[in-house]
């Protein structure tokens, strides 16, 4: 028997080796609205930003999270970061940059104090008991400096865990730099991460 013909109302497409069918749009929509133009202007910047991170552990975070959502790490990253950019491809809102993604809880009352030109002190609270495995969650930090907004740097946080309740980070900023700091935690085995907490340091 011959297979049933595909209705004209469906469009076949392949994803991860499987064939899916999408319903064909009933009518053409104008692709030149202000919102769509904004998204097209943002897209190259979001893609370039991801490419700058693809050889770092940040890309692994997004790949791991994307498996559960049935998409690629690249697509998930762009989805959660595209709104940080403006039509000209400039970072318009650093608080909308998302470098981490996951379900681990952040500790409470994360706070940052600048203790030197290139140093900050971080403190946090664990007011409620957490399991032993969560006590060993690792602290991670990422910094973007105003003088080079498309470069993400990673201050050394080796050996700093949730149970420490504080940490001192040494930065590499220029004196005039505005510092955008992103803090998050990851499990001992690199399988799960928290969302981030964003700070701006002038």
Backbone as JSON Lines, residues from 0, in Angstrom:
{"i":0,"aa":"X","n":[0.83,-1.2,0.0],"ca":[0.0,0.0,0.0],"c":[0.87,1.25,0.0]}
{"i":1,"aa":"X","n":[0.42,2.21,-0.78],"ca":[1.13,3.48,-0.8],"c":[0.79,4.27,0.45]}
{"i":2,"aa":"X","n":[1.8,5.0,1.0],"ca":[1.49,5.82,2.18],"c":[0.51,6.93,1.83]}
{"i":3,"aa":"X","n":[-0.27,7.31,2.82],"ca":[-1.24,8.39,2.62],"c":[-0.51,9.68,2.27]}
{"i":4,"aa":"X","n":[-0.98,10.42,1.29],"ca":[-0.32,11.69,0.95],"c":[-0.42,12.67,2.11]}
{"i":5,"aa":"X","n":[0.58,13.51,2.22],"ca":[0.61,14.51,3.29],"c":[-0.32,15.66,2.91]}
{"i":6,"aa":"X","n":[-1.25,16.03,3.77],"ca":[-2.15,17.15,3.44],"c":[-1.37,18.43,3.2]}
{"i":7,"aa":"X","n":[-1.89,19.26,2.31],"ca":[-1.23,20.53,2.03],"c":[-1.16,21.43,3.25]}
{"i":8,"aa":"X","n":[-2.01,21.17,4.24],"ca":[-2.05,22.03,5.42],"c":[-0.92,21.73,6.4]}
{"i":9,"aa":"X","n":[-0.12,20.65,6.13],"ca":[0.97,20.28,7.02],"c":[2.32,20.43,6.34]}
{"i":10,"aa":"X","n":[3.32,20.8,7.12],"ca":[4.68,20.97,6.61],"c":[5.6,20.0,7.37]}
{"i":11,"aa":"X","n":[6.27,19.05,6.67],"ca":[7.17,18.13,7.37],"c":[8.48,18.82,7.74]}
{"i":12,"aa":"X","n":[9.04,18.48,8.88],"ca":[10.34,18.98,9.29],"c":[11.01,17.92,10.16]}
{"i":13,"aa":"X","n":[12.33,17.92,10.17],"ca":[13.08,16.93,10.95],"c":[13.8,17.62,12.09]}
{"i":14,"aa":"X","n":[13.82,16.96,13.25],"ca":[14.48,17.48,14.45],"c":[15.01,16.3,15.25]}
{"i":15,"aa":"X","n":[16.33,16.32,15.47],"ca":[16.99,15.25,16.23],"c":[16.67,13.87,15.65]}
{"i":16,"aa":"X","n":[16.65,13.78,14.31],"ca":[16.48,12.5,13.64],"c":[15.04,12.03,13.51]}
{"i":17,"aa":"X","n":[14.08,12.8,13.95],"ca":[12.68,12.41,13.87],"c":[11.92,13.41,12.98]}
{"i":18,"aa":"X","n":[10.89,12.9,12.32],"ca":[10.08,13.74,11.45],"c":[8.83,14.2,12.2]}
{"i":19,"aa":"X","n":[8.59,15.52,12.14],"ca":[7.4,16.11,12.75],"c":[6.64,16.86,11.66]}
{"i":20,"aa":"X","n":[5.38,17.17,11.97],"ca":[4.56,17.93,11.03],"c":[4.01,19.17,11.72]}
{"i":21,"aa":"X","n":[4.17,20.28,11.04],"ca":[3.64,21.54,11.55],"c":[2.51,22.01,10.66]}
{"i":22,"aa":"X","n":[1.54,22.64,11.28],"ca":[0.43,23.16,10.49],"c":[0.87,24.4,9.73]}
{"i":23,"aa":"X","n":[0.56,24.43,8.45],"ca":[0.92,25.58,7.62],"c":[0.09,26.79,8.05]}
{"i":24,"aa":"X","n":[0.72,27.96,8.16],"ca":[-0.04,29.16,8.53],"c":[-1.17,29.42,7.55]}
{"i":25,"aa":"X","n":[-2.31,29.81,8.08],"ca":[-3.47,30.05,7.21],"c":[-3.33,31.33,6.38]}
{"i":26,"aa":"X","n":[-2.56,32.25,6.9],"ca":[-2.36,33.49,6.15],"c":[-0.99,34.06,6.44]}
{"i":27,"aa":"X","n":[-0.48,34.83,5.55],"ca":[0.84,35.45,5.68],"c":[0.75,36.63,6.64]}
{"i":28,"aa":"X","n":[1.72,36.7,7.52],"ca":[1.78,37.84,8.43],"c":[2.94,38.75,8.05]}
{"i":29,"aa":"X","n":[2.74,40.03,8.21],"ca":[3.77,41.01,7.9],"c":[5.0,40.75,8.76]}
{"i":30,"aa":"X","n":[6.16,40.54,8.12],"ca":[7.4,40.25,8.85],"c":[8.21,41.51,9.13]}
{"i":31,"aa":"X","n":[7.6,42.66,8.95],"ca":[8.34,43.91,9.12],"c":[7.75,44.78,10.22]}
{"i":32,"aa":"X","n":[7.09,44.16,11.18],"ca":[6.58,44.94,12.3],"c":[7.75,45.44,13.14]}
{"i":33,"aa":"X","n":[7.5,46.42,13.98],"ca":[8.56,46.98,14.82],"c":[9.14,45.92,15.75]}
{"i":34,"aa":"X","n":[8.27,45.06,16.29],"ca":[8.74,44.02,17.21],"c":[9.63,43.02,16.48]}
{"i":35,"aa":"X","n":[9.23,42.62,15.27],"ca":[10.02,41.65,14.51],"c":[11.34,42.25,14.06]}
{"i":36,"aa":"X","n":[11.35,43.52,13.71],"ca":[12.61,44.17,13.35],"c":[13.54,44.23,14.56]}
{"i":37,"aa":"X","n":[12.97,44.49,15.74],"ca":[13.77,44.52,16.95],"c":[14.39,43.16,17.21]}
{"i":38,"aa":"X","n":[13.59,42.09,17.06],"ca":[14.11,40.75,17.3],"c":[15.21,40.4,16.3]}
{"i":39,"aa":"X","n":[15.05,40.8,15.04],"ca":[16.08,40.51,14.05],"c":[17.36,41.29,14.34]}
{"i":40,"aa":"X","n":[17.22,42.5,14.9],"ca":[18.41,43.25,15.28],"c":[19.12,42.65,16.47]}
{"i":41,"aa":"X","n":[18.35,42.06,17.37],"ca":[18.92,41.46,18.58],"c":[19.62,40.14,18.29]}
{"i":42,"aa":"X","n":[19.08,39.39,17.36],"ca":[19.53,38.01,17.14],"c":[21.03,37.89,16.88]}
{"i":43,"aa":"X","n":[21.63,38.65,15.94],"ca":[23.07,38.49,15.71],"c":[23.91,38.74,16.96]}
{"i":44,"aa":"X","n":[23.48,39.68,17.8],"ca":[24.23,39.97,19.02],"c":[24.14,38.81,20.0]}
{"i":45,"aa":"X","n":[22.94,38.25,20.15],"ca":[22.76,37.11,21.06],"c":[23.56,35.91,20.59]}
{"i":46,"aa":"X","n":[23.6,35.68,19.28],"ca":[24.38,34.57,18.72],"c":[25.87,34.79,18.95]}
{"i":47,"aa":"X","n":[26.35,36.02,18.71],"ca":[27.77,36.32,18.91],"c":[28.15,36.16,20.38]}
{"i":48,"aa":"X","n":[27.25,36.56,21.27],"ca":[27.51,36.42,22.7],"c":[27.64,34.95,23.08]}
{"i":49,"aa":"X","n":[26.76,34.11,22.53],"ca":[26.84,32.67,22.81],"c":[28.14,32.08,22.27]}
{"i":50,"aa":"X","n":[28.53,32.48,21.09],"ca":[29.76,31.94,20.49],"c":[30.99,32.27,21.35]}
{"i":51,"aa":"X","n":[30.96,33.41,22.01],"ca":[32.07,33.76,22.89],"c":[32.14,32.86,24.11]}
{"i":52,"aa":"X","n":[31.05,32.14,24.39],"ca":[30.98,31.3,25.58],"c":[30.99,29.8,25.26]}
{"i":53,"aa":"X","n":[30.97,29.44,23.99],"ca":[30.78,28.04,23.63],"c":[31.92,27.14,24.07]}
{"i":54,"aa":"X","n":[33.09,27.68,24.3],"ca":[34.23,26.87,24.75],"c":[34.43,26.94,26.26]}
{"i":55,"aa":"X","n":[33.46,27.49,26.97],"ca":[33.53,27.57,28.43],"c":[32.5,26.61,29.03]}
{"i":56,"aa":"X","n":[32.55,26.45,30.34],"ca":[31.6,25.56,31.01],"c":[30.17,26.11,30.95]}
{"i":57,"aa":"X","n":[30.0,27.38,30.6],"ca":[28.67,27.96,30.49],"c":[27.85,27.22,29.43]}
{"i":58,"aa":"X","n":[28.47,26.86,28.31],"ca":[27.73,26.15,27.27],"c":[27.27,24.79,27.76]}
{"i":59,"aa":"X","n":[28.05,24.16,28.64],"ca":[27.63,22.87,29.2],"c":[26.38,23.01,30.06]}
{"i":60,"aa":"X","n":[26.31,24.11,30.81],"ca":[25.11,24.35,31.63],"c":[23.87,24.35,30.76]}
{"i":61,"aa":"X","n":[23.95,25.06,29.65],"ca":[22.77,25.19,28.79],"c":[22.46,23.91,28.03]}
{"i":62,"aa":"X","n":[23.5,23.18,27.64],"ca":[23.25,21.9,26.97],"c":[22.57,20.92,27.91]}
{"i":63,"aa":"X","n":[23.02,20.87,29.16],"ca":[22.43,19.97,30.14],"c":[20.97,20.31,30.38]}
{"i":64,"aa":"X","n":[20.67,21.59,30.57],"ca":[19.29,22.02,30.82],"c":[18.4,21.81,29.61]}
{"i":65,"aa":"X","n":[18.98,21.98,28.42],"ca":[18.17,21.89,27.2],"c":[17.67,20.48,26.94]}
{"i":66,"aa":"X","n":[18.4,19.46,27.4],"ca":[17.96,18.08,27.16],"c":[16.57,17.84,27.73]}
{"i":67,"aa":"X","n":[16.28,18.42,28.87],"ca":[14.99,18.22,29.51],"c":[13.88,19.01,28.82]}
{"i":68,"aa":"X","n":[14.26,19.98,28.0],"ca":[13.26,20.82,27.35],"c":[13.13,20.51,25.86]}
{"i":69,"aa":"X","n":[13.88,19.5,25.4],"ca":[13.75,19.07,24.02],"c":[14.25,20.06,23.0]}
{"i":70,"aa":"X","n":[15.3,20.8,23.34],"ca":[15.87,21.74,22.39],"c":[17.38,21.72,22.53]}
{"i":71,"aa":"X","n":[18.07,22.55,21.79],"ca":[19.53,22.62,21.9],"c":[19.92,23.66,22.93]}
{"i":72,"aa":"X","n":[21.14,23.52,23.47],"ca":[21.63,24.51,24.41],"c":[21.71,25.89,23.78]}
{"i":73,"aa":"X","n":[22.09,25.94,22.51],"ca":[22.17,27.2,21.78],"c":[20.8,27.89,21.74]}
{"i":74,"aa":"X","n":[19.77,27.14,21.37],"ca":[18.43,27.74,21.27],"c":[17.92,28.21,22.62]}
{"i":75,"aa":"X","n":[18.17,27.42,23.65],"ca":[17.71,27.79,24.99],"c":[18.43,29.05,25.47]}
{"i":76,"aa":"X","n":[19.73,29.12,25.22],"ca":[20.51,30.3,25.62],"c":[20.01,31.55,24.91]}
{"i":77,"aa":"X","n":[19.83,31.46,23.61],"ca":[19.38,32.63,22.85],"c":[17.99,33.07,23.32]}
{"i":78,"aa":"X","n":[17.12,32.11,23.58],"ca":[15.77,32.43,24.05],"c":[15.81,33.24,25.34]}
{"i":79,"aa":"X","n":[16.71,32.88,26.24],"ca":[16.75,33.53,27.55],"c":[17.66,34.76,27.59]}
{"i":80,"aa":"X","n":[18.33,35.08,26.49],"ca":[19.25,36.21,26.49],"c":[18.95,37.27,25.45]}
{"i":81,"aa":"X","n":[18.13,36.97,24.47],"ca":[17.93,37.9,23.35],"c":[17.36,39.24,23.81]}
{"i":82,"aa":"X","n":[16.56,39.22,24.88],"ca":[15.94,40.48,25.33],"c":[16.91,41.41,26.04]}
{"i":83,"aa":"X","n":[18.14,40.95,26.26],"ca":[19.13,41.83,26.89],"c":[19.72,42.82,25.89]}
{"i":84,"aa":"X","n":[19.52,42.59,24.59],"ca":[20.15,43.41,23.55],"c":[19.15,44.36,22.92]}
{"i":85,"aa":"X","n":[19.69,45.43,22.31],"ca":[18.81,46.36,21.6],"c":[18.94,46.17,20.1]}
{"i":86,"aa":"X","n":[18.27,47.01,19.35],"ca":[18.24,46.89,17.89],"c":[19.62,47.01,17.27]}
{"i":87,"aa":"X","n":[20.52,47.74,17.93],"ca":[21.87,47.95,17.41],"c":[22.84,46.85,17.84]}
{"i":88,"aa":"X","n":[22.35,45.84,18.57],"ca":[23.21,44.74,19.0],"c":[24.04,45.06,20.22]}
{"i":89,"aa":"X","n":[23.62,46.06,20.98],"ca":[24.32,46.46,22.2],"c":[23.58,45.89,23.4]}
{"i":90,"aa":"X","n":[24.32,45.52,24.45],"ca":[23.65,45.06,25.67],"c":[22.94,46.26,26.29]}
{"i":91,"aa":"X","n":[21.63,46.21,26.29],"ca":[20.83,47.32,26.81],"c":[20.48,47.13,28.27]}
{"i":92,"aa":"X","n":[20.44,45.88,28.73],"ca":[20.06,45.61,30.12],"c":[20.87,44.41,30.6]}
{"i":93,"aa":"X","n":[21.9,44.68,31.39],"ca":[22.77,43.61,31.87],"c":[22.04,42.66,32.83]}
{"i":94,"aa":"X","n":[21.0,43.14,33.47],"ca":[20.26,42.28,34.38],"c":[19.49,41.18,33.64]}
{"i":95,"aa":"X","n":[19.34,41.33,32.32],"ca":[18.65,40.32,31.52],"c":[19.6,39.33,30.87]}
{"i":96,"aa":"X","n":[20.9,39.48,31.1],"ca":[21.86,38.47,30.67],"c":[21.74,37.28,31.6]}
{"i":97,"aa":"X","n":[21.56,36.09,31.05],"ca":[21.45,34.87,31.83],"c":[22.6,33.94,31.48]}
{"i":98,"aa":"X","n":[23.5,33.74,32.42],"ca":[24.65,32.87,32.2],"c":[24.45,31.48,32.78]}
{"i":99,"aa":"X","n":[23.5,31.34,33.69],"ca":[23.23,30.05,34.31],"c":[21.74,29.75,34.25]}
{"i":100,"aa":"X","n":[21.42,28.46,34.34],"ca":[20.04,28.03,34.2],"c":[19.9,26.68,34.88]}
{"i":101,"aa":"X","n":[18.93,26.52,35.73],"ca":[18.76,25.24,36.4],"c":[17.83,25.33,37.58]}
{"i":102,"aa":"X","n":[17.8,24.28,38.39],"ca":[16.82,24.17,39.47],"c":[17.44,24.17,40.87]}
{"i":103,"aa":"X","n":[18.76,24.22,40.98],"ca":[19.35,24.3,42.32],"c":[18.91,25.59,43.0]}
{"i":104,"aa":"X","n":[18.65,25.54,44.3],"ca":[18.27,26.77,44.99],"c":[19.48,27.68,45.24]}
{"i":105,"aa":"X","n":[19.26,28.96,45.11],"ca":[20.25,29.94,45.54],"c":[20.16,30.09,47.06]}
{"i":106,"aa":"X","n":[21.27,30.37,47.72],"ca":[21.17,30.7,49.15],"c":[20.45,32.04,49.32]}
{"i":107,"aa":"X","n":[20.01,32.31,50.53],"ca":[19.28,33.54,50.78],"c":[20.24,34.69,51.1]}
{"i":108,"aa":"X","n":[19.74,35.9,50.82],"ca":[20.43,37.13,51.19],"c":[21.85,37.21,50.64]}
{"i":109,"aa":"X","n":[21.99,36.88,49.38],"ca":[23.28,37.08,48.73],"c":[23.58,38.58,48.69]}
{"i":110,"aa":"X","n":[24.77,38.96,49.09],"ca":[25.13,40.36,49.1],"c":[26.61,40.52,48.76]}
{"i":111,"aa":"X","n":[26.93,41.66,48.19],"ca":[28.29,41.91,47.72],"c":[28.75,43.26,48.26]}
{"i":112,"aa":"X","n":[29.97,43.29,48.74],"ca":[30.58,44.52,49.23],"c":[31.93,44.7,48.55]}
{"i":113,"aa":"X","n":[32.14,45.87,47.97],"ca":[33.43,46.14,47.35],"c":[34.45,46.45,48.43]}
{"i":114,"aa":"X","n":[35.54,45.7,48.46],"ca":[36.56,45.88,49.5],"c":[37.88,46.39,48.95]}
{"i":115,"aa":"X","n":[37.94,46.65,47.65],"ca":[39.15,47.18,47.02],"c":[38.87,47.46,45.56]}
{"i":116,"aa":"X","n":[39.81,48.07,44.87],"ca":[39.61,48.38,43.45],"c":[39.34,47.12,42.64]}
{"i":117,"aa":"X","n":[39.94,46.02,43.03],"ca":[39.81,44.77,42.28],"c":[39.4,43.61,43.19]}
{"i":118,"aa":"X","n":[38.58,43.92,44.18],"ca":[38.2,42.88,45.13],"c":[36.8,43.12,45.67]}
{"i":119,"aa":"X","n":[36.03,42.05,45.79],"ca":[34.7,42.13,46.41],"c":[34.56,41.01,47.41]}
{"i":120,"aa":"X","n":[33.75,41.27,48.43],"ca":[33.43,40.27,49.44],"c":[31.98,39.87,49.27]}
{"i":121,"aa":"X","n":[31.74,38.56,49.2],"ca":[30.4,38.02,49.03],"c":[29.99,37.31,50.3]}
{"i":122,"aa":"X","n":[28.74,37.51,50.71],"ca":[28.2,36.78,51.86],"c":[26.81,36.28,51.51]}
{"i":123,"aa":"X","n":[26.41,35.21,52.17],"ca":[25.07,34.67,51.98],"c":[24.67,33.92,53.24]}
{"i":124,"aa":"X","n":[23.38,33.59,53.33],"ca":[22.84,32.88,54.49],"c":[22.22,31.56,54.06]}
{"i":125,"aa":"X","n":[22.3,30.59,54.95],"ca":[21.56,29.33,54.8],"c":[20.69,29.17,56.05]}
{"i":126,"aa":"X","n":[19.59,29.94,56.15],"ca":[18.81,29.93,57.39],"c":[18.12,28.61,57.68]}
{"i":127,"aa":"X","n":[17.84,27.84,56.63],"ca":[17.17,26.56,56.83],"c":[18.14,25.43,56.56]}
{"i":128,"aa":"X","n":[18.02,24.33,57.29],"ca":[18.93,23.19,57.03],"c":[18.79,22.68,55.6]}
{"i":129,"aa":"X","n":[19.91,22.4,54.98],"ca":[19.9,21.79,53.65],"c":[20.68,20.49,53.74]}
{"i":130,"aa":"X","n":[20.46,19.62,52.77],"ca":[21.1,18.31,52.81],"c":[22.61,18.45,52.7]}
{"i":131,"aa":"X","n":[23.31,17.42,53.1],"ca":[24.76,17.44,53.05],"c":[25.25,17.68,51.63]}
{"i":132,"aa":"X","n":[24.6,17.05,50.66],"ca":[25.04,17.22,49.27],"c":[24.89,18.66,48.82]}
{"i":133,"aa":"X","n":[23.86,19.36,49.29],"ca":[23.68,20.77,48.91],"c":[24.71,21.66,49.61]}
{"i":134,"aa":"X","n":[25.16,21.29,50.79],"ca":[26.18,22.08,51.47],"c":[27.46,22.16,50.64]}
{"i":135,"aa":"X","n":[27.68,21.16,49.82],"ca":[28.9,21.12,49.0],"c":[28.72,21.72,47.61]}
{"i":136,"aa":"X","n":[27.56,22.28,47.33],"ca":[27.38,22.97,46.05],"c":[28.46,24.04,45.89]}
{"i":137,"aa":"X","n":[29.0,24.15,44.69],"ca":[30.1,25.08,44.43],"c":[29.58,26.45,44.02]}
{"i":138,"aa":"X","n":[30.29,27.47,44.48],"ca":[30.01,28.83,44.03],"c":[30.71,29.09,42.7]}
{"i":139,"aa":"X","n":[30.0,29.73,41.78],"ca":[30.58,30.18,40.52],"c":[30.31,31.67,40.36]}
{"i":140,"aa":"X","n":[31.24,32.35,39.72],"ca":[31.09,33.78,39.47],"c":[31.5,34.09,38.05]}
{"i":141,"aa":"X","n":[30.79,35.05,37.46],"ca":[31.13,35.54,36.13],"c":[31.04,37.06,36.16]}
{"i":142,"aa":"X","n":[31.94,37.71,35.46],"ca":[31.97,39.17,35.48],"c":[32.05,39.71,34.05]}
{"i":143,"aa":"X","n":[31.3,40.76,33.8],"ca":[31.38,41.5,32.54],"c":[31.77,42.93,32.91]}
{"i":144,"aa":"X","n":[32.82,43.43,32.28],"ca":[33.3,44.78,32.56],"c":[32.85,45.73,31.47]}
{"i":145,"aa":"X","n":[32.51,46.95,31.89],"ca":[31.99,47.93,30.95],"c":[32.9,48.23,29.78]}
{"i":146,"aa":"X","n":[34.21,48.06,29.95],"ca":[35.15,48.36,28.88],"c":[35.17,47.29,27.8]}
{"i":147,"aa":"X","n":[34.59,46.12,28.07],"ca":[34.57,45.02,27.09],"c":[33.33,44.17,27.32]}
{"i":148,"aa":"X","n":[32.16,44.67,26.92],"ca":[30.9,44.03,27.31],"c":[30.62,42.67,26.7]}
{"i":149,"aa":"X","n":[31.36,42.25,25.67],"ca":[31.09,40.95,25.08],"c":[32.07,39.88,25.56]}
{"i":150,"aa":"X","n":[32.89,40.24,26.54],"ca":[33.81,39.26,27.12],"c":[33.37,38.94,28.54]}
{"i":151,"aa":"X","n":[33.17,37.66,28.82],"ca":[32.8,37.22,30.15],"c":[34.03,36.61,30.81]}
{"i":152,"aa":"X","n":[34.36,37.08,32.0],"ca":[35.5,36.57,32.74],"c":[35.02,35.83,33.98]}
{"i":153,"aa":"X","n":[35.84,34.91,34.45],"ca":[35.43,34.04,35.54],"c":[36.41,34.15,36.7]}
{"i":154,"aa":"X","n":[36.08,34.97,37.7],"ca":[36.94,35.05,38.89],"c":[37.08,33.67,39.54]}
{"i":155,"aa":"X","n":[38.23,33.44,40.13],"ca":[38.53,32.14,40.74],"c":[37.64,31.92,41.96]}
{"i":156,"aa":"X","n":[36.86,30.83,41.93],"ca":[36.02,30.45,43.08],"c":[36.31,29.01,43.5]}
{"i":157,"aa":"X","n":[37.44,28.49,43.09],"ca":[37.77,27.1,43.39],"c":[37.77,26.86,44.9]}
{"i":158,"aa":"X","n":[37.09,25.78,45.32],"ca":[37.06,25.39,46.72],"c":[36.03,26.11,47.56]}
{"i":159,"aa":"X","n":[35.27,27.03,46.98],"ca":[34.26,27.77,47.75],"c":[32.91,27.08,47.59]}
{"i":160,"aa":"X","n":[32.32,26.69,48.71],"ca":[31.07,25.93,48.69],"c":[29.96,26.7,49.43]}
{"i":161,"aa":"X","n":[28.76,26.19,49.28],"ca":[27.6,26.81,49.91],"c":[27.78,26.95,51.43]}
{"i":162,"aa":"X","n":[28.38,25.95,52.04],"ca":[28.52,25.95,53.5],"c":[29.51,27.0,54.01]}
{"i":163,"aa":"X","n":[30.32,27.58,53.13],"ca":[31.31,28.58,53.58],"c":[30.68,29.91,53.98]}
{"i":164,"aa":"X","n":[29.53,30.22,53.4],"ca":[28.76,31.42,53.73],"c":[29.43,32.74,53.33]}
{"i":165,"aa":"X","n":[30.63,32.69,52.78],"ca":[31.28,33.92,52.33],"c":[32.43,33.59,51.39]}
{"i":166,"aa":"X","n":[32.86,34.57,50.64],"ca":[33.98,34.39,49.71],"c":[34.53,35.75,49.34]}
{"i":167,"aa":"X","n":[35.81,35.79,49.03],"ca":[36.44,37.0,48.5],"c":[36.85,36.72,47.06]}
{"i":168,"aa":"X","n":[36.42,37.59,46.15],"ca":[36.75,37.43,44.73],"c":[37.73,38.51,44.3]}
{"i":169,"aa":"X","n":[38.74,38.1,43.57],"ca":[39.69,39.04,42.97],"c":[39.28,39.25,41.52]}
{"i":170,"aa":"X","n":[39.07,40.5,41.13],"ca":[38.61,40.85,39.79],"c":[39.77,41.38,38.96]}
{"i":171,"aa":"X","n":[39.51,41.57,37.67],"ca":[40.56,42.07,36.77],"c":[40.09,43.31,36.03]}
{"i":172,"aa":"X","n":[39.2,44.07,36.66],"ca":[38.64,45.26,36.02],"c":[39.61,46.42,36.0]}
{"i":173,"aa":"X","n":[39.37,47.33,35.07],"ca":[40.06,48.61,35.06],"c":[39.4,49.53,36.09]}
{"i":174,"aa":"X","n":[40.13,50.51,36.63],"ca":[39.56,51.37,37.67],"c":[38.25,52.04,37.28]}
{"i":175,"aa":"X","n":[38.11,52.38,36.0],"ca":[36.91,53.1,35.56],"c":[35.76,52.17,35.19]}
{"i":176,"aa":"X","n":[35.98,50.86,35.25],"ca":[34.98,49.91,34.79],"c":[33.76,49.85,35.69]}
{"i":177,"aa":"X","n":[32.61,49.78,35.05],"ca":[31.39,49.34,35.72],"c":[31.42,47.82,35.69]}
{"i":178,"aa":"X","n":[31.16,47.18,36.82],"ca":[31.29,45.72,36.92],"c":[29.9,45.11,37.01]}
{"i":179,"aa":"X","n":[29.65,44.12,36.15],"ca":[28.41,43.37,36.2],"c":[28.77,41.95,36.66]}
{"i":180,"aa":"X","n":[28.3,41.6,37.85],"ca":[28.7,40.35,38.49],"c":[27.52,39.4,38.58]}
{"i":181,"aa":"X","n":[27.76,38.15,38.19],"ca":[26.74,37.12,38.19],"c":[27.21,35.97,39.08]}
{"i":182,"aa":"X","n":[26.42,35.63,40.08],"ca":[26.77,34.57,41.02],"c":[25.75,33.45,40.94]}
{"i":183,"aa":"X","n":[26.23,32.21,40.94],"ca":[25.34,31.06,40.92],"c":[26.06,29.86,41.53]}
{"i":184,"aa":"X","n":[25.31,28.79,41.77],"ca":[25.87,27.6,42.39],"c":[25.65,26.39,41.48]}
{"i":185,"aa":"X","n":[26.55,25.42,41.62],"ca":[26.45,24.19,40.85],"c":[26.71,22.98,41.73]}
{"i":186,"aa":"X","n":[26.11,21.86,41.38],"ca":[26.3,20.63,42.14],"c":[27.74,20.14,41.98]}
{"i":187,"aa":"X","n":[28.16,19.27,42.91],"ca":[29.52,18.74,42.86],"c":[29.76,18.02,41.55]}
{"i":188,"aa":"X","n":[28.85,17.14,41.18],"ca":[28.88,16.57,39.84],"c":[28.24,17.59,38.92]}
{"i":189,"aa":"X","n":[28.87,17.92,37.8],"ca":[28.36,19.0,36.94],"c":[27.07,18.61,36.22]}
{"i":190,"aa":"X","n":[25.99,18.5,36.99],"ca":[24.72,18.07,36.41],"c":[23.62,19.1,36.58]}
{"i":191,"aa":"X","n":[23.73,19.92,37.62],"ca":[22.66,20.87,37.89],"c":[23.24,22.18,38.41]}
{"i":192,"aa":"X","n":[22.55,23.25,38.09],"ca":[22.99,24.58,38.49],"c":[21.79,25.38,38.94]}
{"i":193,"aa":"X","n":[22.07,26.48,39.62],"ca":[21.01,27.41,39.99],"c":[20.89,28.48,38.92]}
{"i":194,"aa":"X","n":[19.83,29.26,39.02],"ca":[19.81,30.5,38.27],"c":[20.82,31.43,38.93]}
{"i":195,"aa":"X","n":[21.02,32.58,38.38],"ca":[22.05,33.48,38.88],"c":[21.44,34.6,39.73]}
{"i":196,"aa":"X","n":[22.3,35.27,40.44],"ca":[21.96,36.53,41.11],"c":[22.86,37.61,40.52]}
{"i":197,"aa":"X","n":[22.26,38.69,40.06],"ca":[22.99,39.74,39.36],"c":[23.26,40.92,40.28]}
{"i":198,"aa":"X","n":[24.49,41.45,40.18],"ca":[24.89,42.66,40.91],"c":[25.57,43.61,39.93]}
{"i":199,"aa":"X","n":[25.36,44.89,40.14],"ca":[26.12,45.9,39.42],"c":[26.97,46.65,40.44]}
{"i":200,"aa":"X","n":[28.25,46.79,40.14],"ca":[29.2,47.4,41.06],"c":[29.88,48.56,40.36]}
{"i":201,"aa":"X","n":[29.69,49.74,40.89],"ca":[30.26,50.95,40.28],"c":[31.6,51.3,40.93]}
